[in-house]
Amino acid sequence: MRHFSTTAVGAICASLFCATASYAEVTAAQVWESWKEMSASWGQTITGTESVSGDTLTVSGVVVSMTHPEGTMRGELETVALRENGDGTVTVTMAPEYLLSFTSSDAAEEDVDMTLRLTQSGLEIRVDGNENAMSYDLGAAGITLEMVEMTVDGAPLDMNMAMTLSAPAGTYLISQGGSGPMAAEGTADAMRLVMSGTDPEGGATFDVTYDLSEISANTLTQMVAGVDTSDLNAMLQAGFAADGKFGFGSSSFSIAGVDEGQQFTASGGSQGGSASFAMSKESLNYAASQRGFEIALSGSDIPFPQITAQLGELGFSVTMPVSKSDAPQDFALLTSIRGLTVGNEIWSMFDPAGMIPREPANLVVDLAGTGKWLVDIMDPAVAGNLDGQPGELHSLSLKDIELTFAGASLTGTGEFTFDNSDLESFDGMPAPSGQAAFTLSGANKLLDTLVNMGLVPQDQAQGLRMMTGMFARAGEGEDTLVSEIVITDDGQVLANGQRLK
């Protein structure tokens, strides 16, 4: 999957803008017409009453509507003014409020009606480009999206929600005609989300506040025309692709709730994080990370004034093919939890004397390999009628396996291949062959400590040591065990040379 940089986006913009002699010249009418064409490509319609006065095209009573199987959407904006600046660019200003309503269809499980209000302060958009593509440069003092009302099966729902962006700014490029690249990048000084409400059935109440700082995002989407936008597989096969990154600085949150007289609160935050995604017909990639996370919990059902936990780093990433193929494709999966600690109030429940080492815990699972789909898994018709195995696993690499907790540590690596023509040797699983090596340190000391604390009976500890001896042998260093697991081509399973199967 290709990953696009800001330089690449700039090159795309330049090539589109220079494709004709009408470089960097756009009229108010062209901008308004492009909005209508773009809405149509998304299955929407946009209407309004147009009037021209001097260099300004004003559209009054703007209505954006869309009907889909789940219901309808309707947006209403009082006015949009598009003023030609005399240099081939257009400045767009809008009424400060935009109403957006959603209504579920008869086929939905619940009859839901919801109205949102988008309020902006100082929003101004500058449009540049030509008939091939238009670029938008925008900025505002602030933008707020809030819930006006919501009903479920005709009954009003006690739900309040408001999300505010401070000093949002950004640029984006839109190719004309419903196909071609759509690039965007933006920033905001901060975001605040506030929610509160009452459960209509149980009467439980909740209040949520979430703050995020230093927000940045960029995306690049390759649009395709003439394809049903509800069919992701068809879009991917026609050339649709998307790529994006999201980053943020420090964050904080607070949650408070009451249910049947029982109170609950949670608060915390993090030092920052990021996320990225990329999708094409070749593969899907997603990654997210967060650092410096902490949380504090308290409530009527918690037997302490407060429970606390901290996490140094949390990471997750996945890469996988998404289309049917004849040849094996690469995949990867990473889960990383580092520096996990809990407060002494938790430890004191079972270790008041502090006998167990309270070092930060780590968990890492880093896998890679090759495989292939025998069907297009993104095709809804296929996903709902799977018959047999949807794919094949061809190789698997254990790049890094780590579990560290209470002074004990397990690490490992390995490489395996799989024979998909042999589904009998391992009870329906493709027959593996390869080897893996594991090292366990500090386990005997931890087990002795648990026995001395009375948490593990002596006979169970002895049985566990005997079982471990079947798979492991003493390694270098004190309290270290190693195990080499080998699966041969003829189906034998060996542990340190001893045959297990």
Protein Blocks (a to p, Z undefined) as FASTA:
>chain_A
ZZddfklmmmmmmmmmmmpmkgoiacfklmmmmmmmmmmmnopacddddddehjaccdeh
iacddddfkbccddddfbacdddehnopacddddfbdcddddddfkbmbdcdddddddde
hiacddeddfkbccdddddfbdcdddfbdceehiacddddddddehiaddddddehhiac
dddddddfbdcdddddddfknopacddddddehiaddddddddehiafklmklmmmnopa
cddddddddddddddddeehiacddddddfbdcddddddfkbccdddddehiacddddfk
lcbfbdcdddfbacddddddfbdcfbdcddddddddehiacdfklmmmmmmnomaccbdc
ddddddddddddfbdfklmklmmmcgcjfbdcfbdcdfbacddeehiacdddddddddfk
bcklngoiacdedddddddehklmmmmmmmmnopacfklmmmmmmmmmmmgccdedehia
cddddddfkopaceehiafZZ
